[in-house]
Amino acid sequence: MKQKMSILFVVFLLFVSCTKTESTEQVAQKNDVAKVTVYYFHGKQRCPTCVSIQQVAQSAVDTYFANNEDVRFVEVDFSVKKNDALAEKYEVAFSSLIIATADAYSDITDQAFALATSNPEQLKTIINQEVTKYLNQ
């Protein structure tokens, strides 16, 4: 009886681990097909405004583009070595908010710092407009 239970447990673990790998690959494929990416770049230390920028940007993508596979939000810690190339590509040296396609990008960092805490709805509107502009190209 113990042997049967052990075999069933091993089979169950194999099934669960294989299923998990497939879903991870599916998520990676979805990220690869996104037409517009909203990047929030940050370092190890973040001020309250930086945290607000991330929250507002994530909320904007979730609100306006939740069911749109062409849009994704990506948080990038530029202090991590593996992210150096991406930070260089968008000329990031401090917390930044970038909206990008394969061919072009908009740096809306100044607006993000000005609006994230004082008028987050306006920042969401700007993000929506920029993403929509790239989607319609």
HULINBEL-V419469 format. One record per helix or strand of 2 or more residues. SS is the DSSP state (@ for helix, = for strand). FROM is the first residue (numbers start at 1). TO is the last residue. If there is no record, write none. Layout:
BEGIN
ss=SS from=FROM to=TO
ss=SS from=FROM to=TO
END
This chain:
BEGIN
ss=@ from=2 to=33
ss== from=36 to=42
ss=@ from=48 to=65
ss== from=71 to=77
ss=@ from=81 to=89
ss== from=96 to=100
ss== from=105 to=107
ss=@ from=109 to=115
ss=@ from=120 to=135
END
